[in-house]
């Protein structure tokens, strides 16, 4: 049975842990707000880019584009967007489980230390690992995009997928795997799942505006120029979604840890007070017994 001294030490230790988790909760909450704002503000641009690309595709039918070419079955490449740090609940576990189950034989490009470590531990083919700072820098994401585009254009891979966590709200983040390359004409006309979140429910994010654009020097030239930018921004938006999900998951996990620590402190304090009360009662009984013996 634990002594009063042991319980006091446990209370002190749990209080120290609660202070740490509380501080981490506040830091995560601050980063979460910035990441959520960044992710939500980018969705409208991604949606508009989808609509413009549809009109460009319709106006430039003479030629195709290498990034739209479907090469059939072959080697697959997966961009795995995870976190650099842990303590974020099941954020990484759920994503990694979904990615490795859906594409067990694929090659991987990782963004985030947790994804790199998991791929190496499970013996997956890891081509490259990229570090993207927080807040997300578009220039760093373009480096990732150029790397996978070059691999696809060289014919080394026939499919490129992105495994990331789709941000729904602070309490809900869903692992999602999207095909990045080849860019399908059907995909061009449809908003991604994450682009519709937070928009007016009465508005159809997939509606395509009437084609009324004039392209200079030509629709084909503009199309050839904008498709790589489209790929860049798709990856960028997916990383933004993942960062918003990561900080939200970490904030919720740290809040839960803080609440559990505070509840444990209450339980330990109650147990400690019971032991103190029992010790005082025993001392009073000893004093009373001694007094009666002296009479």
C-alpha positions in Angstrom: 0.0 0.0 0.0 1.3 3.5 -0.9 2.4 5.7 1.9 1.5 9.4 2.3 5.0 10.3 1.2 4.6 8.2 -2.0 1.3 9.8 -2.8 2.8 13.3 -2.3 5.6 12.5 -4.7 3.1 11.2 -7.3 1.0 14.4 -7.0 4.0 16.5 -7.5 5.1 14.5 -10.5 1.6 14.6 -12.1 1.4 18.4 -11.5 4.7 18.9 -13.4 3.3 16.8 -16.2 0.1 18.7 -16.3 2.0 22.0 -16.5 4.0 20.7 -19.5 0.9 19.4 -21.4 -1.0 22.6 -20.6 1.9 24.6 -22.1 2.0 22.3 -25.2 -1.8 22.7 -25.5 -1.6 26.5 -25.6 1.3 26.4 -28.2 -0.6 23.9 -30.4 -3.8 26.1 -30.1 -1.8 29.1 -31.4 -0.3 27.2 -34.3 -3.6 25.5 -35.0 -5.4 28.8 -35.6 -2.7 30.0 -38.0 -2.6 26.7 -39.9 -6.4 26.5 -40.1 -6.6 30.0 -41.5 -3.9 29.3 -44.0 -5.6 26.1 -45.2 -9.1 27.6 -45.4 -7.9 30.7 -47.3 -6.3 28.5 -49.9 -9.4 26.4 -50.7 -11.1 29.1 -52.8 -8.0 29.6 -55.0 -7.7 25.8 -55.5 -11.4 25.7 -56.5 -11.0 28.6 -59.0 -7.9 27.0 -60.5 -9.9 23.8 -61.1 -12.6 25.7 -63.0 -10.1 27.7 -65.1 -8.3 24.4 -66.0 -11.6 22.9 -67.3 -12.1 25.8 -69.7 -8.5 25.6 -70.8 -8.8 21.9 -71.4 -11.9 22.4 -73.5 -10.2 25.2 -75.5 -6.9 23.4 -76.2 -8.1 20.1 -77.6 -5.5 20.0 -80.4 -2.8 18.5 -78.2 -2.7 16.8 -74.9 -0.2 17.3 -72.1 2.4 14.9 -70.8 1.1 15.3 -67.2 -2.4 14.2 -68.3 -1.2 11.1 -70.2 -2.6 7.8 -68.7 0.2 5.2 -69.1 -1.8 2.3 -67.7 -0.6 0.1 -64.9 3.0 0.3 -63.6 5.1 1.5 -60.7 3.4 3.9 -58.2 4.9 6.7 -56.2 3.2 8.0 -53.1 3.9 11.4 -51.4 3.4 10.7 -47.7 2.6 13.9 -45.7 3.1 13.3 -42.0 4.3 15.3 -39.0 7.8 15.9 -37.8 6.8 15.5 -34.1 4.5 13.2 -32.2 2.1 13.8 -29.3 -0.8 14.3 -31.7 -3.0 11.4 -31.0 -3.7 9.0 -33.9 -2.9 11.6 -36.5 0.2 9.7 -37.9 -1.0 6.2 -37.1 -4.2 6.5 -39.0 -2.5 8.1 -42.0 0.4 5.6 -42.2 -2.0 2.6 -41.8 -4.2 3.8 -44.7 -1.3 4.7 -47.0 0.6 1.4 -46.5 -2.5 -0.7 -46.8 -3.7 1.1 -50.0 -0.3 1.0 -51.7 1.9 -1.7 -50.1 4.3 -2.0 -53.1 4.6 1.7 -54.0 7.8 3.8 -53.7 7.5 6.7 -51.2 8.5 10.3 -51.0 8.0 11.6 -47.5 7.3 15.0 -46.0 7.7 14.7 -42.2 10.0 12.7 -40.0 7.3 10.3 -38.8 6.5 9.1 -42.3 10.2 8.7 -43.1 10.8 6.6 -39.9 7.8 4.4 -40.5 8.7 3.8 -44.2 12.3 2.9 -43.2 11.1 0.7 -40.3 8.8 -1.3 -42.6 11.3 -1.6 -45.3 9.5 0.5 -47.9 11.3 1.9 -51.0 12.1 5.5 -49.9 13.2 7.7 -52.8 13.5 11.1 -51.0 12.6 12.9 -47.8 11.7 16.6 -47.8 11.5 19.0 -44.9 8.8 21.7 -45.0 8.9 24.4 -42.4 6.0 25.6 -40.3 4.2 27.8 -41.5 4.3 26.0 -44.8 6.5 27.7 -47.4 5.3 27.4 -51.1 8.9 27.4 -52.4 9.8 24.3 -50.4 6.6 22.5 -51.6 7.5 23.4 -55.3 10.8 21.5 -54.8 8.7 18.4 -53.9 6.4 19.0 -56.8 9.3 19.3 -59.3 10.9 16.1 -58.1 7.7 14.0 -58.6 6.9 15.7 -61.9 10.3 14.9 -63.2 10.0 11.2 -62.1 6.6 11.0 -63.8 7.7 12.7 -67.1 10.8 10.5 -67.2 8.5 7.5 -67.2 9.8 6.0 -64.0 6.3 6.0 -62.5 2.9 5.7 -64.1 0.9 6.9 -61.1 1.6 9.5 -58.4 -0.6 9.6 -55.3 -0.6 11.9 -52.2 -1.4 10.5 -48.8 -2.4 13.4 -46.4 -4.9 14.1 -43.7 -7.9 16.1 -44.7 -8.9 18.8 -42.3 -12.6 18.9 -41.5 -12.7 20.7 -38.2 -10.8 20.9 -34.9 -12.2 17.5 -33.7 -12.2 15.7 -37.0 -9.4 14.9 -39.4 -9.7 12.2 -42.0 -6.8 10.4 -43.8 -7.1 10.8 -47.5 -5.2 9.4 -50.6 -5.6 11.4 -53.8 -4.2 10.7 -57.3 -2.0 13.6 -58.4 -0.7 12.3 -61.7 -1.8 11.8 -64.3 -4.2 14.7 -64.0 -7.5 13.4 -65.2 -9.9 15.6 -67.2 -12.7 14.3 -64.9 -10.7 15.3 -61.9 -10.2 18.8 -63.4 -13.9 19.4 -63.3 -14.5 18.3 -59.8 -13.5 20.0 -56.6 -11.5 17.8 -54.2 -13.1 16.8 -51.0 -11.1 19.2 -48.9 -12.0 22.1 -51.2 -15.7 21.9 -50.5 -15.3 22.0 -46.7 -16.2 25.3 -45.2 -18.0 26.6 -48.3 -21.6 27.6 -48.6 -23.6 24.3 -48.7 -26.0 25.9 -51.3 -23.1 26.5 -53.7 -21.8 23.7 -55.8 -18.1 23.8 -55.7 -17.9 21.6 -58.8 -19.9 23.9 -61.1 -17.9 25.1 -64.0 -18.4 28.7 -65.2 -19.3 29.4 -68.8 -16.1 29.5 -70.9 -15.7 33.2 -71.8 -11.9 33.6 -71.6 -9.5 34.9 -74.2 -6.1 33.2 -74.1 -2.8 34.9 -75.1 -0.7 33.8 -77.0 -3.0 30.7 -77.2 -5.1 28.4 -75.1 -2.6 25.5 -75.6 0.4 27.7 -74.5 -1.5 28.8 -71.4 -2.6 25.3 -70.6 1.0 24.0 -70.9 2.2 26.7 -68.5 -0.6 26.4 -65.9 -0.8 22.6 -65.5 2.6 22.4 -63.6 1.4 25.3 -61.5 -1.8 23.4 -60.8 0.2 20.4 -59.6 2.4 22.7 -57.4 -0.7 24.2 -55.8 -2.5 20.9 -55.3 0.5 19.5 -53.2 0.7 22.9 -51.4 -2.9 22.8 -50.4 -2.6 19.1 -49.3 0.3 20.0 -47.0 -1.7 22.9 -45.6 -4.6 20.6 -44.9 -2.2 18.2 -43.2 -0.6 20.9 -41.0 -4.0 22.2 -39.9 -5.0 18.6 -39.0 -1.7 18.0 -37.2 -2.0 21.0 -34.9 -5.7 20.4 -34.3 -5.0 16.8 -33.3 -2.1 17.8 -31.1 -4.2 20.5 -29.3 -7.0 18.0 -28.7 -4.5 15.4 -27.5 -2.7 17.8 -25.1 -6.1 19.0 -23.7 -7.1 15.5 -23.1 -3.8 14.7 -21.4 -4.1 17.9 -19.2 -7.7 17.0 -18.2 -6.6 13.4 -17.3 -3.7 14.7 -15.2 -6.0 17.1 -13.3 -8.4 14.3 -12.6 -5.6 12.1 -11.4 -4.4 14.9 -9.1 -7.9 15.1 -7.6 -8.0 11.3 -7.1 -4.6 11.2 -5.5 -5.4 14.2 -3.3 -8.5 12.4 -2.1 -6.5 9.3 -1.3 -3.8 11.3 0.4 -6.4 13.1 2.6 -8.0 9.7 3.6 -4.5 8.5 4.7 -3.9 11.7 6.7 -7.3 11.4 8.3 -6.7 7.7 9.2 -3.3 8.6 10.6 -4.8 11.5 12.7 -7.5 9.2 13.9 -5.0 6.6 15.0 -2.9 9.1 16.9 -6.1 10.4 18.7 -7.0 6.8 19.6 -3.4 6.2 21.0 -3.6 9.4 23.0 -7.1 8.5 24.4 -6.0 5.0 25.2 -2.9 6.2 27.0 -5.0 8.7 29.0 -7.4 6.1 30.1 -4.6 3.8 31.1 -3.1 6.5 33.4 -6.4 7.0 35.2 
